Structures are given as C-alpha cells and as structure tokens.
Amino acid sequence: MLKRIFALRTQRANKIAGETQLARGLRQFALNPRTHENFARRNQHWFGRKQRRDLIRWLHGARKRARFQRHIAHRSRPRPLFRPAAGRPGESLLVHPLRFRNRLQGALVAVGEKGAFDTAVARVLALVANQAAAAIDLVELVETNRSLALHDGLTGLLNRRAFDEALSRALAQAFRAEKPLALLMIDLDHFKQLNDTHGHAVGDIVLQGAAAEIRGQTRGGDLTARYGGEEFAVILPDTDGPAAFRMAERVRKALADCVVDVGREQVRISGSCGVSATDLGYDTAEALIRSADEALYASKATGRNRTSLAGAPRS
C-alpha cells in the first residue's frame, strides 16, 4: 500500500483522478486534511518518522494540486462576455470611452460575469473602442459633407442640385403610384431694391426669415429648396393643381404678414407665387418647372404679391 502511494507521488493530480479506483480514492482522501495526521498516526508502525513526515507533506501537496485542477477546470469553462441584463450583484462592468482626435463620441460598455474582464480582454476592448470611434468619426464626416453638398449654406434648404434630383424622384414615384404631383415657385418681391437700400447683410437675414416662414407652412412630406437668389421652390407630392394653389395662397399670406427685425428697423416682405401640377398636363420635370415659372412671372406682371396657376399646356 505504501509503495503504491509513493509511486503515485510524481504523477499529476488530474492523471491520478482518471486512471484507477485507488487513485480516485486517494484524491478524495487528499482533499480532507483532517485525515492526514490520523492516517499517519495509525500507521506509524509501518514506517519511520521521516517517511511519515514525507507522506503528510505529499498529501498536503496532493490537496493543493487537486484544488488547482478544479480552479483550472472552472476557469476554462466558456462564459459570455456580454449579458443582456446588467447591474446584478456579482457582475463585472467594463467601460471604455470612444474618443477620436480629442473628441468624445460616446462609450463602449461591456457587462459580464464576475471576473470576466481580465487584462487581455480589456486590451481587446480598448482596440475595438478605438476602431469604433474612428469609424463613427468617418461616418459623421461623410454625412456632414453630404449635407453640405445638398443643402444651401444660408437657409438650410435643399440647393438647386438636390432639388433637381428630388423632383425627378418624386415625379417617378408619382407616376408609379398614379398620384398627382405639384410644384410651387416663390419669388420675393423687390428684393434687389431691399439689398440696395439696406445692404446684403440685411438681405441674407430676410432670406433666412422667408425660408423659415415657407418651411413652417409646408407639410412633412413636402420638399423645400432655394432655387436661386431670392427664388424658392416647393415640391408637393400627392397634391393636385387646386390643392397646390390653396397651399401657395397660405404661403403668400404668411410671407405678407412676416416682419423681419433688422437692428432697430423692421422690414416687411412679400412674395409672388406660381403653381403647376401633373394633373394640369405637365408630365416632365422640365415642363413643371417651365410652367410654374411662367405662372410666377404672370403674378409679378399683374401687381406682385399674388398667386397664379399654370394654364393648359400649349400644343
């Protein structure tokens, strides 16, 4: 028996646990320190004091090795780094800022079991956070450039390029859905005289005020653009000619009631409107723009601050 014990002394604890019934019994025996002294004391007549001391030392070592093997087996079990529920007792929380070019963009938050985030995991999450921050900054830069390319810098409305693209898309969608589409053109009255009298800085303020007033009168699905200079355009999906005329009248009256404060002065503005629609016979983008522009100039020719509806297309 003793020879068997000392022969097993040099083997690993996990190999001992997997080979023989005797080895499994020894492992359970080694995990109970109270039996070590009793066993050696009861069997001290089998061997001398030195052998008894070595046996006790080996049994203590076997107990430590068995504990280590259980620890390794527990640590090697797969555990999730992220949990859907957070904030429960015993959970670990790792937060890493998303910072790029000295600008804080957010934070990466990881929640896991207790002890899930060691130094290696923290380094990996730091790399992920840095890459995510760079990607977010790139997306924001692309969106900013896209917005600058499609919007007017002074009024924030769509520019001429974006208007042409939006009108083509809206017209194609209207034909597919078999619904009408209207176009409203607005031109501010006497704007050149206002610029010459008060200066271009005041003219810019008036353009911003007029743009805000027009945007406030339109619906959510309507598209408002600065067509050029003091001229604005509004695309009205699912709107026929008479309904677009009523919309234009609301916009015209809102502009006539608008007063722009410029320093100690108050500047009143007005606008002339022209309306065209697909149900009036204009089925292309060029025809809509041309007919709405002709209706606009008809309003100016008849006294300004008026709304005109495009007539039937000329054959």
Order of alpha helices (4+ residues) and beta strands (2+ residues): alpha-alpha-alpha-alpha-alpha-beta-beta-alpha-alpha-beta-alpha-alpha-beta-beta-alpha-beta-beta-beta-alpha-beta
